[in-house]
Amino acid sequence: MPLFEAARWAPSSYNNQHWRFLYATREDGEFEQFSELLNEGNRAWAENAAVLVTLVSKQTFDHNGAPARTHSFDAGAAWQNLALEASRRELVAHAMQGFDYEAAAQRLDVPDQYSVECMIAIGERAPAEALPDELQEREFPKGRKPIDEILHHGGFAD
Ligand SMILES: Cc1cc2nc3c(=O)[nH]c(=O)nc-3n(C[C@H](O)[C@H](O)[C@H](O)COP(=O)(O)O)c2cc1C
């Protein structure tokens, strides 16, 4: 719950709080329904998570029904808050786009005006040796693009 509490305080356009978190814990009957949405590569490790989450966002504003251009962006801020709180508590929160978006919308009864954004696995970090060989190879710290590739003084052309 503290992870979702952190997510709840993310900023959003018009403070509309477009994010909705659908979740199942390992103890829940629905857990398998969530894990079945994942592609094979993700399911191999994510089905051992404590919690699986599907993050969806409302595409329109509550106050006037107009399209909310930044609904995905705002849901992304909420996800990052959740991930940072997880990290602070020495838990791991891992976002995933490798799952069946249409099946998620259908099986989790997501209303039409909501978009499925991503799934999130939350749990304690397991040793890399618990993974199949091909996934173990991907267990190394990931770098980032250099700052001069992502930072432009003035317009994009500069
Ligand atoms: C929206 C989103 C979707 C992602 N989808 C997947 C995924 O389906 N499977 C996976 O193993 N990692 C997925 N990742 C994790 C990224 O690959 C990972 O964050 C990136 O490689 C950087 O690694 P780091 O977070 O360990 O620094 C996703 C991350 C985000 C933010």
Ligand as a Chemical Component Dictionary entry (heavy atoms), coordinates in Angstrom:
data_LIG
# 
_chem_comp.id                   LIG 
_chem_comp.type                 NON-POLYMER 
_chem_comp.pdbx_formal_charge   0 
_chem_comp.three_letter_code    LIG 
# 
loop_
_chem_comp_atom.comp_id 
_chem_comp_atom.atom_id 
_chem_comp_atom.alt_atom_id 
_chem_comp_atom.type_symbol 
_chem_comp_atom.charge 
_chem_comp_atom.model_Cartn_x 
_chem_comp_atom.model_Cartn_y 
_chem_comp_atom.model_Cartn_z 
_chem_comp_atom.pdbx_ordinal 
LIG C1  C1  C 0 7.213  1.178  -19.883 1  
LIG C2  C2  C 0 8.294  0.145  -19.717 2  
LIG C3  C3  C 0 8.145  -1.100 -20.285 3  
LIG C4  C4  C 0 9.103  -2.098 -20.089 4  
LIG N1  N1  N 0 8.889  -3.363 -20.578 5  
LIG C5  C5  C 0 9.695  -4.362 -20.213 6  
LIG C6  C6  C 0 9.369  -5.707 -20.535 7  
LIG O1  O1  O 0 8.334  -6.026 -21.135 8  
LIG N2  N2  N 0 10.228 -6.680 -20.122 9  
LIG C7  C7  C 0 11.366 -6.399 -19.423 10 
LIG O2  O2  O 0 12.086 -7.339 -19.043 11 
LIG N3  N3  N 0 11.695 -5.121 -19.120 12 
LIG C8  C8  C 0 10.876 -4.112 -19.482 13 
LIG N4  N4  N 0 11.187 -2.824 -19.113 14 
LIG C9  C9  C 0 12.402 -2.554 -18.347 15 
LIG C10 C10 C 0 13.437 -1.823 -19.192 16 
LIG O3  O3  O 0 13.934 -2.683 -20.171 17 
LIG C11 C11 C 0 14.518 -1.290 -18.237 18 
LIG O4  O4  O 0 13.958 -0.340 -17.366 19 
LIG C12 C12 C 0 15.651 -0.658 -19.021 20 
LIG O5  O5  O 0 16.324 -1.639 -19.752 21 
LIG C13 C13 C 0 16.644 0.052  -18.120 22 
LIG O6  O6  O 0 17.130 -0.823 -17.145 23 
LIG P1  P1  P 0 17.145 -0.396 -15.601 24 
LIG O7  O7  O 0 15.717 -0.009 -15.280 25 
LIG O8  O8  O 0 17.570 -1.650 -14.895 26 
LIG O9  O9  O 0 18.111 0.719  -15.457 27 
LIG C14 C14 C 0 10.256 -1.817 -19.328 28 
LIG C15 C15 C 0 10.420 -0.530 -18.775 29 
LIG C16 C16 C 0 9.448  0.434  -18.956 30 
LIG C17 C17 C 0 9.624  1.786  -18.299 31 
# 
loop_
_chem_comp_bond.comp_id 
_chem_comp_bond.atom_id_1 
_chem_comp_bond.atom_id_2 
_chem_comp_bond.value_order 
_chem_comp_bond.pdbx_ordinal 
LIG C1  C2  SING 1  
LIG C2  C3  SING 2  
LIG C2  C16 DOUB 3  
LIG C3  C4  DOUB 4  
LIG C4  N1  SING 5  
LIG C4  C14 SING 6  
LIG N1  C5  DOUB 7  
LIG C5  C6  SING 8  
LIG C5  C8  SING 9  
LIG C6  O1  DOUB 10 
LIG C6  N2  SING 11 
LIG N2  C7  SING 12 
LIG C7  O2  DOUB 13 
LIG C7  N3  SING 14 
LIG N3  C8  DOUB 15 
LIG C8  N4  SING 16 
LIG N4  C9  SING 17 
LIG N4  C14 SING 18 
LIG C9  C10 SING 19 
LIG C10 O3  SING 20 
LIG C10 C11 SING 21 
LIG C11 O4  SING 22 
LIG C11 C12 SING 23 
LIG C12 O5  SING 24 
LIG C12 C13 SING 25 
LIG C13 O6  SING 26 
LIG O6  P1  SING 27 
LIG P1  O7  DOUB 28 
LIG P1  O8  SING 29 
LIG P1  O9  SING 30 
LIG C14 C15 DOUB 31 
LIG C15 C16 SING 32 
LIG C16 C17 SING 33 
# 
